Amino acid sequence: MKSVRSTAGQRGQALVEMALVVVLFVALTMGVIEFGRAWMIGNMITHAARDGARAAAVTPTANRGAGGTISNTAAIQANVLAGIGNAVPTNGFNVAVTQPTIGGIPMVQVTVTATVPYLFNLVGQNFTVNRTVSFRDEGR
């Protein structure tokens, strides 16, 4: 026959073990959610930059200045920010559109630099994302 004292001790032990497991499980779940969100935001920024670079590469000659350079990049920047804005607020995002010549080939590059806040702040306040996408400039 078991004594009342050992049964109460076992219940207390089970409660402490359950508390430890729940804390670890919640921390692990929050980490998985945070990592998944960071990965998603990185992908959205990459795809928005790619769409912006492609739009810049095929800009018609009517919207280009002397030498074939794009005269107004504000529409491309707004397009990139609109593609990102579905996932995260874009305040603090920087979109740069450049037109370098690499190895004699005219290119268009769209660079997005951003500081994105974490949801749970487990490993810090925010993380930095920097993506650059290049396309051959079809209009030069």
HELIX and SHEET records of a PDB file:
HELIX    1   1 VAL A    4  ALA A   57  1                                  54    
HELIX    2   2 THR A   61  ASN A   63  5                                   3    
HELIX    3   3 ALA A   66  GLY A   68  5                                   3    
HELIX    4   4 ALA A   74  ILE A   84  1                                  11    
SHEET    1   A 3 ASN A  94  THR A  98  0                                        
SHEET    2   A 3 ILE A 105  PRO A 117 -1                                        
SHEET    3   A 3 THR A 101  ILE A 102 -1                                        
SHEET    1   B 3 ASN A  94  THR A  98  0                                        
SHEET    2   B 3 ILE A 105  PRO A 117 -1                                        
SHEET    3   B 3 ASN A 126  ARG A 136 -1                                        
END                                                                             
